[in-house]
Amino acid sequence: MQHVLIIHEVDAYPVWKAVFDQAANIRKEAGEISYRLLRYDDDANAIVHFSEWSSLDNARRFFESPELVEIRKNAGVKAPNFIYLQEIESGVL
């Protein structure tokens, strides 16, 4: 499995979330399979987006596209940090 971990601050979570939801179809078409959203315990505008992708190449192409740069700008995203990950093990305890 291929995953992307994105950590970023947003101007306002409700504004960001509306843009995130509107982009669901383009994320799916780009290769996103599933996602989880988390926030810092002490800051509702510090967001963690953890997602599974069909390939890391698809994820990089999507996240680095000019279209997505503009979408992030409109959503109030500040300095996102993208971490591309390959799963080596998974388990449930």
DRENLUM-38353 format. One record per residue (C-alpha): residue number from 0; residue in one letter; chain; x negated, z negated, y negated. Coordinates in Angstrom, 2 decimals, always signed. Layout:
N
NUM | A | A | X | Z | Y
...
This chain:
93
0 | M | A | +0.00 | +0.00 | +0.00
1 | Q | A | -1.07 | +0.73 | -3.55
2 | H | A | -0.18 | -1.66 | -6.35
3 | V | A | -0.56 | -1.89 | -10.10
4 | L | A | -0.75 | -5.17 | -11.97
5 | I | A | -0.05 | -4.90 | -15.69
6 | I | A | -0.47 | -7.86 | -18.02
7 | H | A | +0.62 | -7.47 | -21.60
8 | E | A | +2.21 | -9.17 | -24.55
9 | V | A | +5.33 | -7.70 | -26.12
10 | D | A | +6.87 | -8.19 | -29.55
11 | A | A | +10.23 | -9.23 | -28.09
12 | Y | A | +11.14 | -9.38 | -24.41
13 | P | A | +14.77 | -8.17 | -24.82
14 | V | A | +13.60 | -5.04 | -26.68
15 | W | A | +10.85 | -4.36 | -24.15
16 | K | A | +13.22 | -4.92 | -21.20
17 | A | A | +15.76 | -2.43 | -22.55
18 | V | A | +13.05 | +0.26 | -22.81
19 | F | A | +11.70 | -0.70 | -19.35
20 | D | A | +15.16 | -0.29 | -17.82
21 | Q | A | +15.71 | +3.05 | -19.57
22 | A | A | +12.47 | +4.33 | -18.02
23 | A | A | +13.53 | +3.53 | -14.44
24 | N | A | +14.11 | +7.15 | -13.47
25 | I | A | +10.81 | +8.41 | -14.85
26 | R | A | +8.98 | +5.54 | -13.13
27 | K | A | +10.65 | +6.42 | -9.84
28 | E | A | +9.90 | +10.14 | -10.24
29 | A | A | +6.26 | +9.28 | -11.00
30 | G | A | +5.92 | +7.34 | -7.73
31 | E | A | +6.84 | +3.72 | -8.41
32 | I | A | +8.46 | +2.31 | -5.27
33 | S | A | +9.22 | -1.28 | -6.25
34 | Y | A | +8.40 | -3.79 | -8.96
35 | R | A | +8.45 | -7.44 | -9.93
36 | L | A | +8.54 | -8.78 | -13.45
37 | L | A | +7.12 | -12.17 | -14.27
38 | R | A | +6.43 | -14.02 | -17.46
39 | Y | A | +4.07 | -16.74 | -18.44
40 | D | A | +5.63 | -20.18 | -18.09
41 | D | A | +4.91 | -21.04 | -21.72
42 | D | A | +5.40 | -17.62 | -23.39
43 | A | A | +8.49 | -15.44 | -22.83
44 | N | A | +6.71 | -12.46 | -24.42
45 | A | A | +3.68 | -12.52 | -22.10
46 | I | A | +4.80 | -10.20 | -19.29
47 | V | A | +3.35 | -9.42 | -15.88
48 | H | A | +4.60 | -6.22 | -14.21
49 | F | A | +3.56 | -5.96 | -10.55
50 | S | A | +4.56 | -2.73 | -8.83
51 | E | A | +4.06 | -0.75 | -5.63
52 | W | A | +3.22 | +2.95 | -5.93
53 | S | A | +3.13 | +6.00 | -3.70
54 | S | A | -0.51 | +6.48 | -4.75
55 | L | A | -2.92 | +5.09 | -7.31
56 | D | A | -3.50 | +8.61 | -8.62
57 | N | A | +0.22 | +8.90 | -9.39
58 | A | A | +0.18 | +5.50 | -11.08
59 | R | A | -2.86 | +6.33 | -13.22
60 | R | A | -1.43 | +9.70 | -14.21
61 | F | A | +1.83 | +8.01 | -15.23
62 | F | A | +0.39 | +5.03 | -17.11
63 | E | A | -2.18 | +7.16 | -18.94
64 | S | A | +0.28 | +9.91 | -19.92
65 | P | A | +0.93 | +10.55 | -23.63
66 | E | A | +4.66 | +10.11 | -22.95
67 | L | A | +4.15 | +6.58 | -21.65
68 | V | A | +1.78 | +5.68 | -24.47
69 | E | A | +4.62 | +6.51 | -26.87
70 | I | A | +7.17 | +4.59 | -24.78
71 | R | A | +4.92 | +1.50 | -24.80
72 | K | A | +4.53 | +1.79 | -28.57
73 | N | A | +8.31 | +1.95 | -29.03
74 | A | A | +8.75 | -1.04 | -26.71
75 | G | A | +6.38 | -3.22 | -28.73
76 | V | A | +3.69 | -3.52 | -26.07
77 | K | A | +0.40 | -5.01 | -27.26
78 | A | A | -2.88 | -4.10 | -25.49
79 | P | A | -1.79 | -3.69 | -21.86
80 | N | A | -4.30 | -4.46 | -19.14
81 | F | A | -3.88 | -2.22 | -16.07
82 | I | A | -5.35 | -3.31 | -12.75
83 | Y | A | -5.11 | -0.81 | -9.88
84 | L | A | -5.09 | -2.49 | -6.45
85 | Q | A | -5.17 | -1.49 | -2.79
86 | E | A | -3.55 | -3.94 | -0.40
87 | I | A | -5.79 | -5.21 | +2.35
88 | E | A | -3.47 | -7.80 | +3.88
89 | S | A | -0.01 | -9.25 | +3.53
90 | G | A | +1.71 | -12.21 | +5.16
91 | V | A | +4.49 | -14.72 | +5.01
92 | L | A | +3.98 | -18.42 | +5.66
